[in-house]
Amino acid sequence: MGTNSWRLLAGAASLIIVVSTGAFAAEKSKENNVVKDGTVVSLQYTLSGEDGKTIESNKGKEPLKYTQGSHQIVPGLEKGLAGMKMGEEKRVKVTPEEGYGPVDPKGFQEFPKEKIPSEGLKVGSVLMAKGPQGQQVPVRVHEIKEKTVVLDLNHPMAGKTLVFDVKVLDIQPAATQPTQPAAPPQPAKPAQPAQPK
């Protein structure tokens, strides 16, 4: 076989390797365009109640960004988004158990009327309270009694079935955690000299 034949054969082999590598990269790229644990997802959504009334939406605003599998959004929505591809749209129905939970009767608590600001002394008013970590938490005035006010400390969407119309705008691969260098090997203990007999 002449030198030119070997060059031609070597060129064809490297072309096959390049094509195979490209196909592998395309497969890898397809994998990265699917919502799975660890991926950073940008999402457009409209949240409605079962009655179809819009509760909130980020259409035309900044997308919602979260990391799949890190429990940054309600569990039912996170489950519904798993496996979606970039550009895909879907309606996800979330039960109270997989959303903000059922209404907890212990979430209704009475407070002295004088502790409530005068503008909040109306059923349905939403007041801001401080949560355990100092964060602002909305509470709703449920009932006004003679000397006390009953506040509903449940999440405003507790007990509700939620309907999310979502569109996956972007999927970024999972951020890789830097690997810790291996601990250096420990030197062996020096052998003890033999004891004279």
SVG drawing of the C-alpha trace seen along z (x, -y; Angstrom):
<svg xmlns="http://www.w3.org/2000/svg" viewBox="-67 -53 88 66">
<polyline fill="none" stroke="black" stroke-width="0.4" points="0.0,0.0 1.4,-3.4 2.0,-6.4 -1.0,-8.2 -3.3,-5.3 -2.2,-5.4 -2.8,-9.2 -6.2,-8.7 -7.0,-5.9 -5.7,-7.9 -7.7,-11.0 -10.9,-8.9 -10.3,-7.4 -9.9,-10.8 -13.0,-12.0 -15.0,-9.1 -13.6,-10.0 -14.6,-13.7 -18.1,-12.7 -18.5,-10.3 -17.3,-12.9 -19.7,-15.4 -22.6,-13.0 -21.6,-12.3 -21.5,-16.1 -24.9,-16.5 -26.3,-13.7 -24.7,-15.3 -26.2,-18.7 -29.7,-17.1 -29.3,-15.7 -28.5,-19.2 -31.6,-20.6 -33.9,-18.5 -35.1,-19.6 -33.4,-17.2 -32.0,-17.4 -29.2,-20.0 -30.1,-21.9 -30.7,-25.7 -34.1,-26.4 -35.5,-29.7 -39.3,-29.6 -42.2,-31.7 -45.4,-30.9 -49.0,-32.0 -50.5,-30.8 -54.3,-30.4 -56.7,-29.0 -59.1,-26.1 -61.6,-28.8 -59.3,-30.0 -58.6,-33.4 -55.0,-34.5 -53.3,-34.8 -49.9,-35.9 -47.8,-35.8 -44.3,-36.7 -45.1,-37.0 -43.2,-40.0 -41.1,-40.1 -37.9,-38.5 -38.1,-34.7 -38.2,-32.6 -34.9,-30.9 -34.5,-27.9 -32.4,-24.8 -34.3,-21.6 -34.3,-19.2 -33.3,-21.8 -36.9,-22.4 -36.9,-26.1 -40.4,-25.8 -43.5,-23.8 -43.0,-20.0 -45.9,-19.4 -44.6,-22.0 -41.0,-20.6 -42.3,-17.1 -44.4,-18.4 -41.3,-20.2 -39.0,-17.2 -38.2,-15.9 -39.4,-19.0 -37.3,-20.4 -36.3,-23.9 -39.1,-25.8 -41.7,-23.2 -45.0,-24.5 -47.3,-22.6 -50.1,-23.0 -49.3,-21.6 -52.1,-21.0 -50.8,-21.0 -52.9,-19.7 -52.7,-21.4 -50.6,-18.4 -47.9,-19.1 -48.3,-22.8 -48.6,-24.9 -50.2,-22.2 -53.8,-21.9 -55.2,-24.7 -53.9,-24.0 -56.5,-24.8 -53.5,-25.6 -52.7,-28.4 -55.6,-30.5 -54.4,-32.4 -55.9,-35.2 -54.0,-38.4 -55.1,-41.3 -56.8,-44.0 -54.3,-46.7 -51.4,-44.8 -53.0,-45.1 -52.6,-48.4 -55.9,-50.2 -55.8,-49.9 -55.7,-46.2 -58.9,-45.9 -60.9,-44.7 -61.6,-41.0 -59.5,-40.1 -56.8,-42.7 -53.3,-41.4 -50.7,-42.3 -47.0,-41.7 -45.5,-39.8 -41.9,-38.7 -41.1,-35.1 -38.7,-33.0 -35.7,-34.0 -36.8,-37.7 -38.4,-37.5 -41.6,-39.2 -44.6,-36.9 -48.1,-37.8 -50.9,-37.1 -54.6,-37.6 -57.2,-39.0 -59.8,-36.2 -62.2,-37.4 -62.5,-40.4 -63.8,-39.7 -64.6,-42.1 -61.1,-42.2 -59.1,-40.0 -58.4,-39.6 -58.1,-36.1 -55.2,-36.0 -54.8,-33.3 -51.1,-32.4 -51.4,-29.8 -49.8,-30.5 -52.3,-32.5 -52.4,-29.5 -52.7,-26.8 -55.6,-24.4 -55.8,-25.5 -55.3,-23.5 -53.0,-25.5 -52.8,-25.5 -49.5,-26.6 -49.2,-27.3 -45.4,-27.1 -42.9,-27.5 -39.3,-26.4 -37.2,-29.3 -33.7,-28.1 -31.9,-25.1 -28.3,-25.4 -26.3,-22.3 -25.8,-21.5 -23.0,-23.5 -20.2,-21.1 -18.9,-21.0 -15.2,-21.5 -13.6,-18.2 -11.6,-18.2 -8.0,-17.2 -7.2,-13.9 -5.5,-14.0 -1.8,-13.5 -0.7,-10.0 0.5,-9.7 4.1,-8.7 4.6,-5.2 5.7,-5.0 9.3,-4.2 10.0,-0.6 11.0,0.0 14.5,1.2 14.7,4.8 15.3,5.1 18.6,6.7 18.2,10.2"/>
</svg>
